[in-house]
């Protein structure tokens, strides 16, 4: 299990190759890549700055991945989340899961992403023509995470 919070960009292909690393048990690798959009709530976004609480953020992500591993039969998982200033088209987050079967990999990947959006301590500030604005949590993110409640 790998969790990284970093300012620098990452190579998706290299990260996915490292996750499966020749493990012959792996029959499925599911991933999600999140990117910065240039439009949010009808306004142009020129930059997004992501802040986090060092130490607490990594711990929260590790707990989310640990919960996914407890729920599904997965071999490994990876979460990379960037912080700092980002421009439209920049990569923000990579979540990837390795498993024997696609169903387990897809479900665990989706779960990790849904919980990351609602439980990990990240704060987003967007730069628009009207100035900076903090981005509130979306109700749709809470709804997505709620479906995983036991």
SULZICOR-V12346 format. One record per helix or strand of 2 or more residues. SS is the DSSP state (helix for helix, strand for strand). FROM is the first residue (numbers start at 1). TO is the last residue. If there is no record, write none. Layout:
# SULZICOR-V12346
ss=[SS;SS]
from=[FROM;FROM]
to=[TO;TO]
This chain:
# SULZICOR-V12346
ss=[strand;helix;strand;strand;strand;strand;helix;strand;strand;strand;helix;strand;strand;helix]
from=[2;12;28;39;43;47;56;74;84;91;102;122;131;139]
to=[6;20;35;40;44;52;71;82;86;99;119;128;134;146]
